[in-house]
């Protein structure tokens, strides 16, 4: 799909990560005209995950013979911090636990938002899921990129749980 590009934020509607914000690596959506009719506060389902698209795959492949996207999202969000807290406590509460996953296009709903995360395009690929060590290295890289984005104060909306 032409509007499902790298960096597009989408919402996961089904599965384990539904209800959290995620970052889609790649994804497929068939009914784009419905997005114009649905307002931001009028989502069809309750709790959702936001994801950012890293690598869209419209045709599928041998291991996944359906249109899918490689996505990265936040499994555990950073906790709220105050100025009264010590530096070490602020560092502990600012940690992000990411996830990476291949998700069917039917379970993703694109939004109008985008998130720029440079350096992840070559790190997270379809071959990353073949070995556990590669997957863990990719997660560490995604975690570093997301925590850097969080501490710089950019895209604050992405690091808060969705509220409906």
N, C-alpha and C positions, 0 to 999 in steps of 0.2 A: 504494500500500500504506500502511496506517495506521502501521506501525512504521518506515517509511522516511521519516523527517522530516528537516528541515533540521538540520545539525549532527551527524547520526549518522555514526560512523566505520565504514567498510566496507573490505573487502579486495578488491583487484583480482586476479582469478584467471587472466586471459588477456591477451595482448597485450604491447606494449612495456613498460608500466609494471608488469607483474606482478613481484612480488618487492620492491616498495618500498611504504612507507606513503603513503597518499593521503587526501585529504579530499574526500568526495563532495559534489557540489552537489545532485544528485538521482539517484535510482536506483530499480530495480524488482527485487523478489525474489519468487519464487512458492512456494518450499518453506520456509517459516519454521519448521516443526516439526523440521526436520533440525538446526537450530541448537541446539536443546535437547539433542540426543543427542551432539553433537560437543563435546568439551572443548577448552579453549584450547590445550593442548599436543598435541592430536590432530588437527591440520589435515589435510585430505585431500591437499594438494599441498605441495611444498617451499617455495619462496621466494614471498612475496606482497607486495603493496603495500597500504598502508592509505590510505583516502581519507575525506574528510569531505563529507557531502551539503550542498550549498548550495541547490540548486533541483531538487526531484524533478519528473519529467514522466511520469506514468503512461500517458497516452494517445498520446504521440508528436505529431509535427507534419509539415508538408509536406516539410521537408528531411530529417528523421529520422523515418520512419514506424514507429517501434517504441518501446516504453517505454525511456526512457534517463534518465541523470542527469548534470548538470553537476558535475564533481568538481574538486577542487584537492588537490594532494599535493606531496610533496617529491621532487624528482629527485636532488638532491645534499644529503646530510645534513651538519650541522655537525660539524667534527672535534673530537676530544678536546682539551681545554686544561688546563693546570696553572697553579699560582700562580707558578711560576718564569718563565713566559713574559712577554714585555713586553706592554704594553697594545695596541700596534698588531698584534702577532702574534695576540693573543687576539681582536681585532676581525676580523682576516682569517679566522681559523679558525671564527668563529661565524656565518659567512654561510650562508644557506639558498638553494638554487635551487629555486623552485616550478614546478609545471606546472598547467595547467587543461585539461580535456578533457571531451568528451561521451562517455559510456560506456554501452553497452547493459546493461540490468538483468541479463541472463544472465551477465555477466562480473563481477558484484559479489556479495560475500557480506557481509551486515551483521554487525556485532558489537554487543556490549552497551554500548560506550563512546560518549560524545558529546564534541564539542569545540565550544566557544562562540567564534566569531570574529565580533564585531560589526562592522558597517560593510561587509561583503562582499556582502550580499544585493542591494544596488542596483548594485554595481560589476560583478559577474560575472553576465551574463545570456546568453541564447541569441544576442542580437544582437551580443555581443562578438566572436564568431567571424567576422563578415562582413568586417571590415577588420583588417589586420595591426596598424595603429597602436592600435586599440582593444584588441586582444588583448595587446599589449605593455604598455599602460597598466594593464590588469587584472592582469597578472602582477606588475608593480611594486607594485601595491596589496596583492596577496596576499603578496608577499615581505615587505613592510613589516609586515603584520599577524603573519606567522609569526615573523619575527625578534624582534618586540616580545614575543611570547608566549614565545619561547625565552630571551631575556635576563631576563625576569621570573621564570623558573623554574617556570612553570605547565605542566602536561601534559608532563612530561619524557619519558614513555613514547612520545609521538608523535614525538619527535625522535631516536629511536634506531632502527636497522634492526631488522626482525623477525628473531627467532632461533627456529629450530625444531630 
